[in-house]
Amino acid sequence: MLFKRIARIAALLIASGAPVALAQSTTAAVDPHSRARAPFAIVDDTMISTAEYDAAFVVAQRNRFYHAKVPEAQVIQLRREVGDELINRVLLVEEARRRNVAPDQASVKAQLDDYEKRYGSSPQWPKMKAEAVPALTAELERRSVLARIEAEVRVVPPPSDAVLREFQRQNPEAFTEPEKIKVAVILLKVDPSAPREAWIGARDEAAAIRARLQRGADFADQARLHSADESAARGGDMGYLHRGMLPEALQGMVDQLRPGDLSEPITTLEGVALLRVDDRKSAQLRDFESVRARAQQLWQRQEGEKAWRAFLQKLRSKARVQVVDASRYPSIASAAETAPTAAAATAVEQ
C-alpha cells in the first residue's frame, strides 16, 4: 500500500511538470503501435509520448477545473497549453544541461526528509527507499534546476524613478485608493431560523426607529439602545469602509445614499438594518513616494514575466519542434499558435 502511495506521488509529480520521462524517452525507439511510445511531439532529439501528454492533460484538468471537467469552449486552449508546457520543459531541460545548473540540494533534502518523517515508521519504507525514492529524488532535483533557471531569467535590474513614475501613470488603478464611505448602522438581530412573525416584527420596529430618527432622534442614542451590531457601543459608527466590506445587499443600498441620508429598513442574513451614510471620500491616486516600493515590485514582476516569455520564445525559435499528433495540439486562430501561452510561461514551479 505504501509503495503504491509513493509511486502515485512520483507519477503525479512527473505528469504535473517534470521532464524525467522526456529525458528517458530520448533513447527509446518510436513505436507508433504502442501508446506509451506513440509520439505526441519530437523536440530536437527528445520524443514526448502521447501517454506523457495524456497524463499531463489529466493533471491540468484536475488542477484548473471544478470536478476536472473542462468547459467545452476551453478544451482547445487547454490542449494547446498542455502541449506548450511539455515542449517548453524539454527545452528547459536541455538548457539546464548546457548551463550545468545544479539543484538546490538543501531544498531537495528537506522534501525527502518530509517523506522520511511521514513514512519512515512503516516496515515497507526500506524497500520504498530502494525502489521508488531514487526516481522521486531525481524528479525533485530536476524541478529545482528548472526553478533556478526561471529565477535567474526573471531577475531584472531596478528601474529608475522616471520609469516607475511612468509605470504609475500607465497603471493608475493599481495605485488608487478606492472610494471610502463612512457608515453608521442600527441592526435588529433576528435568528435566520426564526418564524416569519419575528422578521415582520423586526421590520416594524426598524420602521418605528426610522420614524423617530426622521423626527430628530439622535442616531447614536438609538443605536446604543437597539442595535445588536458590535458598533452599537460607538453609536453605530462603522468607520470608513471600502467597497466589498459590506454584504452585497447593504452595499447596494449604500450606493444610493448621499451623506446624511437614512436608508429604509433592509433585511439581511443577520436581521433588519438601518444605515446612514455620514461621509464619502472619492477615489484618489496616491502620491508617488507612498507607492514607490509597490510600483517597483509590480514593475519588476511584469518585466520579469516579459523576460521569461522572451526566454522561452528564444529557446523555441532555435529548436526543432515537430508536433506529430495534431489531434492533441489543435490549431487555434490566435497569436498563441506561435508564442508561449501564459500557462507555458509559468510551467516551471518550485
PLY file of the C-alpha trace (Angstrom):
ply
format ascii 1.0
element vertex 350
property float x
property float y
property float z
element edge 349
property int vertex1
property int vertex2
end_header
0.00 0.00 0.00
2.81 2.39 0.91
4.64 1.54 -2.31
1.57 2.43 -4.35
1.15 5.69 -2.44
4.72 6.86 -3.04
4.66 5.65 -6.65
1.46 7.62 -7.19
3.07 10.76 -5.71
6.06 10.35 -8.01
3.82 9.80 -11.03
1.79 12.92 -10.27
4.95 14.97 -9.87
6.23 13.79 -13.22
2.93 14.36 -15.01
2.43 17.79 -13.48
5.67 19.29 -14.54
8.74 17.14 -14.69
10.87 16.19 -17.68
12.09 12.89 -16.28
10.03 10.81 -18.68
11.08 13.06 -21.54
14.72 12.53 -20.82
14.22 8.78 -20.67
12.31 8.73 -23.96
15.24 10.28 -25.80
16.81 6.86 -26.20
13.58 4.98 -26.79
12.53 3.77 -30.21
9.36 5.42 -31.51
6.76 2.69 -31.84
3.50 4.10 -33.29
1.65 0.92 -32.28
2.31 1.50 -28.57
0.54 4.33 -26.77
3.49 4.60 -24.40
5.82 5.11 -27.37
3.49 6.83 -29.84
4.87 10.34 -30.24
2.91 13.44 -29.42
5.84 15.63 -30.46
9.56 15.44 -31.14
11.70 18.26 -29.79
15.25 18.13 -31.13
16.28 14.58 -30.14
13.62 14.07 -27.48
10.29 12.37 -28.03
7.25 13.32 -25.95
4.85 10.38 -25.96
1.09 10.59 -26.17
0.99 8.82 -22.80
3.04 11.64 -21.27
0.77 14.21 -22.88
-2.41 12.47 -21.69
-1.10 12.20 -18.12
-0.22 15.91 -18.12
-3.64 16.79 -19.57
-5.40 14.88 -16.77
-3.36 16.72 -14.14
-4.13 20.08 -15.79
-7.85 19.30 -15.73
-7.74 18.39 -12.05
-5.76 21.46 -11.11
-7.72 24.05 -13.08
-11.34 22.95 -13.27
-14.02 22.00 -10.79
-14.68 18.25 -10.89
-11.87 18.08 -13.51
-14.41 18.91 -16.22
-13.12 21.31 -18.88
-15.73 23.69 -20.32
-16.16 22.83 -23.98
-15.17 26.34 -25.06
-11.81 25.95 -23.29
-10.79 22.45 -24.40
-8.75 23.60 -27.40
-6.96 26.27 -25.38
-6.13 23.79 -22.61
-4.82 21.24 -25.09
-2.56 23.89 -26.61
-1.31 24.99 -23.20
-0.51 21.44 -22.09
1.37 20.82 -25.33
3.32 24.05 -24.99
4.21 23.24 -21.39
5.59 19.82 -22.33
7.58 21.22 -25.25
8.98 24.03 -23.13
10.00 21.61 -20.40
12.09 19.63 -22.84
13.78 22.82 -24.00
14.42 23.88 -20.41
15.93 20.51 -19.52
18.29 20.86 -22.47
19.17 24.41 -21.44
19.84 23.30 -17.87
22.30 20.71 -19.15
24.02 23.29 -21.33
24.37 25.62 -18.37
25.39 22.88 -15.92
22.83 24.17 -13.44
22.97 22.30 -10.14
19.90 21.59 -7.99
19.39 23.12 -4.57
20.33 20.02 -2.62
19.26 21.50 0.72
15.74 22.03 -0.61
15.63 18.55 -2.16
16.85 17.00 1.09
14.21 18.88 3.08
11.47 17.48 0.84
12.86 13.96 1.08
13.17 14.31 4.86
9.48 15.11 4.93
8.75 11.75 3.27
11.04 10.10 5.79
9.07 11.63 8.67
5.73 10.62 7.19
6.57 7.07 6.16
9.78 6.13 8.00
7.96 4.13 10.66
6.41 1.81 8.07
8.03 -1.62 7.63
7.82 -1.08 3.86
9.89 2.11 3.94
13.33 0.49 3.41
12.04 -1.17 0.24
10.46 2.10 -0.88
13.73 3.98 -0.42
15.46 1.45 -2.63
12.83 1.31 -5.38
10.74 4.49 -5.67
12.61 7.21 -3.81
15.55 7.39 -6.26
13.16 8.35 -9.08
11.43 10.81 -6.77
14.79 12.31 -5.83
15.76 12.73 -9.47
12.45 14.42 -10.17
12.81 16.86 -7.27
16.34 17.68 -8.44
15.10 18.41 -11.96
12.38 20.67 -10.63
14.93 22.51 -8.51
17.20 23.02 -11.52
14.41 24.41 -13.68
13.21 26.65 -10.87
16.73 28.06 -10.59
16.82 28.85 -14.30
13.47 30.59 -14.09
14.50 32.62 -11.04
17.68 33.71 -12.82
15.88 34.73 -16.02
13.19 36.68 -14.17
15.69 38.92 -12.37
15.68 42.40 -13.91
17.72 45.45 -12.81
15.96 48.01 -10.59
14.21 50.74 -12.59
14.78 54.48 -12.29
12.24 56.75 -10.63
11.34 58.11 -14.07
10.43 54.61 -15.23
8.38 53.97 -12.10
6.54 57.28 -12.39
5.58 56.39 -15.96
4.53 52.92 -14.79
2.25 54.52 -12.19
0.83 56.88 -14.81
0.01 53.99 -17.14
-1.48 51.82 -14.37
-3.44 54.23 -12.15
-5.87 51.53 -10.97
-3.02 49.76 -9.12
-2.16 52.89 -7.14
-5.55 54.46 -6.49
-7.09 54.47 -3.05
-10.71 53.42 -3.62
-13.71 55.43 -2.53
-14.32 55.28 1.22
-17.74 55.65 2.80
-18.37 56.46 6.47
-21.38 54.42 7.55
-23.43 54.07 10.73
-25.79 51.14 11.37
-28.58 50.01 13.64
-29.02 46.23 13.42
-32.05 44.45 14.85
-30.79 40.89 15.02
-33.11 38.02 14.04
-32.17 34.35 14.08
-32.19 33.01 10.48
-34.43 30.14 11.60
-36.90 32.42 13.40
-40.54 32.31 12.25
-41.90 34.82 9.77
-43.60 36.75 12.52
-40.22 37.56 14.13
-38.94 39.04 10.89
-42.11 41.08 10.42
-41.77 42.34 13.98
-38.15 43.38 13.39
-39.11 45.29 10.25
-41.92 47.06 12.10
-39.52 48.01 14.90
-36.95 49.27 12.37
-39.65 51.37 10.70
-40.58 52.86 14.08
-36.94 53.71 14.85
-36.57 55.27 11.41
-39.62 57.43 12.05
-38.12 58.63 15.36
-34.84 59.46 13.60
-36.69 61.47 10.98
-38.39 63.42 13.76
-35.00 64.35 15.19
-33.98 61.49 17.50
-30.21 61.02 17.85
-28.89 58.12 15.73
-26.12 57.26 18.20
-28.57 57.06 21.09
-30.93 54.81 19.11
-28.01 52.55 18.10
-26.88 52.14 21.70
-30.44 51.30 22.76
-31.49 48.95 19.98
-28.57 47.77 17.80
-27.09 44.29 18.15
-24.12 45.15 15.93
-20.69 45.39 17.56
-20.66 49.08 16.58
-23.53 49.83 18.99
-21.14 51.00 21.72
-19.81 53.58 19.26
-23.28 54.83 18.43
-23.45 52.59 15.35
-20.32 54.13 13.79
-18.70 51.55 11.47
-15.98 53.96 10.35
-14.80 54.37 6.77
-15.42 51.31 4.60
-14.12 50.30 1.18
-16.35 48.68 -1.41
-16.71 44.98 -0.71
-16.54 45.30 3.08
-20.33 45.33 3.39
-22.67 42.47 2.44
-23.96 42.87 -1.12
-27.50 43.81 -0.03
-26.21 46.60 2.20
-23.66 47.81 -0.34
-26.38 48.18 -2.95
-28.38 50.39 -0.61
-25.36 52.44 0.48
-24.51 53.18 -3.15
-27.83 55.01 -3.46
-27.37 57.21 -0.38
-25.79 60.64 -0.13
-24.11 61.93 3.06
-26.81 62.44 5.70
-29.30 60.08 4.02
-31.00 57.35 6.04
-31.94 54.05 4.42
-35.23 52.20 4.51
-35.20 49.03 6.68
-33.03 46.41 4.95
-33.45 42.68 5.51
-30.09 40.88 5.76
-28.95 37.41 6.81
-28.43 38.71 10.36
-31.64 40.65 10.76
-33.07 44.03 9.78
-30.77 47.05 9.45
-30.95 50.82 9.13
-27.98 52.56 7.52
-26.89 56.14 7.46
-24.11 57.48 5.22
-22.13 60.16 7.08
-19.38 60.93 4.56
-17.89 59.92 1.23
-14.24 60.24 0.23
-13.70 59.96 -3.52
-11.14 57.58 -5.02
-7.73 59.24 -5.06
-4.47 58.48 -6.83
-1.79 58.01 -4.17
1.31 60.17 -4.35
4.39 58.57 -5.90
6.54 58.42 -2.77
3.90 56.46 -0.86
3.65 53.82 -3.60
7.23 53.74 -4.85
8.07 50.38 -3.26
4.87 48.77 -4.56
5.41 50.27 -8.02
8.92 48.79 -8.15
7.62 45.38 -7.04
4.87 45.33 -9.68
7.19 46.67 -12.40
9.86 44.05 -11.71
7.24 41.31 -11.65
5.87 42.50 -15.01
9.30 42.85 -16.59
10.38 39.50 -15.17
7.38 37.88 -16.81
8.29 39.53 -20.12
11.88 38.31 -19.78
10.67 34.77 -19.04
8.35 34.70 -22.06
11.08 36.07 -24.31
13.48 33.44 -22.99
11.04 30.63 -23.74
10.37 32.07 -27.18
14.09 32.20 -27.92
14.55 28.57 -26.89
11.56 27.60 -29.03
12.82 29.51 -32.08
16.17 27.72 -32.01
14.73 24.24 -31.53
13.41 21.68 -33.99
9.83 21.12 -32.87
7.61 18.66 -34.71
4.09 18.03 -33.42
3.21 14.55 -34.62
-0.25 14.14 -33.09
-2.18 17.24 -34.16
-5.36 15.97 -32.50
-3.76 16.69 -29.13
-2.49 20.10 -30.29
-5.39 21.58 -32.29
-4.95 24.76 -34.25
-6.43 27.97 -32.89
-6.75 31.25 -34.73
-4.61 33.42 -32.48
-1.08 34.60 -31.95
-0.74 31.94 -29.27
-0.06 29.41 -32.03
3.49 30.67 -32.42
4.19 32.08 -28.96
4.27 30.54 -25.49
0.99 30.91 -23.68
0.57 32.35 -20.21
0.37 28.83 -18.83
3.55 27.84 -20.66
5.32 30.88 -19.30
4.67 29.68 -15.76
5.13 25.98 -16.36
8.12 25.59 -14.08
7.18 25.93 -10.44
9.06 25.12 -7.31
0 1
1 2
2 3
3 4
4 5
5 6
6 7
7 8
8 9
9 10
10 11
11 12
12 13
13 14
14 15
15 16
16 17
17 18
18 19
19 20
20 21
21 22
22 23
23 24
24 25
25 26
26 27
27 28
28 29
29 30
30 31
31 32
32 33
33 34
34 35
35 36
36 37
37 38
38 39
39 40
40 41
41 42
42 43
43 44
44 45
45 46
46 47
47 48
48 49
49 50
50 51
51 52
52 53
53 54
54 55
55 56
56 57
57 58
58 59
59 60
60 61
61 62
62 63
63 64
64 65
65 66
66 67
67 68
68 69
69 70
70 71
71 72
72 73
73 74
74 75
75 76
76 77
77 78
78 79
79 80
80 81
81 82
82 83
83 84
84 85
85 86
86 87
87 88
88 89
89 90
90 91
91 92
92 93
93 94
94 95
95 96
96 97
97 98
98 99
99 100
100 101
101 102
102 103
103 104
104 105
105 106
106 107
107 108
108 109
109 110
110 111
111 112
112 113
113 114
114 115
115 116
116 117
117 118
118 119
119 120
120 121
121 122
122 123
123 124
124 125
125 126
126 127
127 128
128 129
129 130
130 131
131 132
132 133
133 134
134 135
135 136
136 137
137 138
138 139
139 140
140 141
141 142
142 143
143 144
144 145
145 146
146 147
147 148
148 149
149 150
150 151
151 152
152 153
153 154
154 155
155 156
156 157
157 158
158 159
159 160
160 161
161 162
162 163
163 164
164 165
165 166
166 167
167 168
168 169
169 170
170 171
171 172
172 173
173 174
174 175
175 176
176 177
177 178
178 179
179 180
180 181
181 182
182 183
183 184
184 185
185 186
186 187
187 188
188 189
189 190
190 191
191 192
192 193
193 194
194 195
195 196
196 197
197 198
198 199
199 200
200 201
201 202
202 203
203 204
204 205
205 206
206 207
207 208
208 209
209 210
210 211
211 212
212 213
213 214
214 215
215 216
216 217
217 218
218 219
219 220
220 221
221 222
222 223
223 224
224 225
225 226
226 227
227 228
228 229
229 230
230 231
231 232
232 233
233 234
234 235
235 236
236 237
237 238
238 239
239 240
240 241
241 242
242 243
243 244
244 245
245 246
246 247
247 248
248 249
249 250
250 251
251 252
252 253
253 254
254 255
255 256
256 257
257 258
258 259
259 260
260 261
261 262
262 263
263 264
264 265
265 266
266 267
267 268
268 269
269 270
270 271
271 272
272 273
273 274
274 275
275 276
276 277
277 278
278 279
279 280
280 281
281 282
282 283
283 284
284 285
285 286
286 287
287 288
288 289
289 290
290 291
291 292
292 293
293 294
294 295
295 296
296 297
297 298
298 299
299 300
300 301
301 302
302 303
303 304
304 305
305 306
306 307
307 308
308 309
309 310
310 311
311 312
312 313
313 314
314 315
315 316
316 317
317 318
318 319
319 320
320 321
321 322
322 323
323 324
324 325
325 326
326 327
327 328
328 329
329 330
330 331
331 332
332 333
333 334
334 335
335 336
336 337
337 338
338 339
339 340
340 341
341 342
342 343
343 344
344 345
345 346
346 347
347 348
348 349
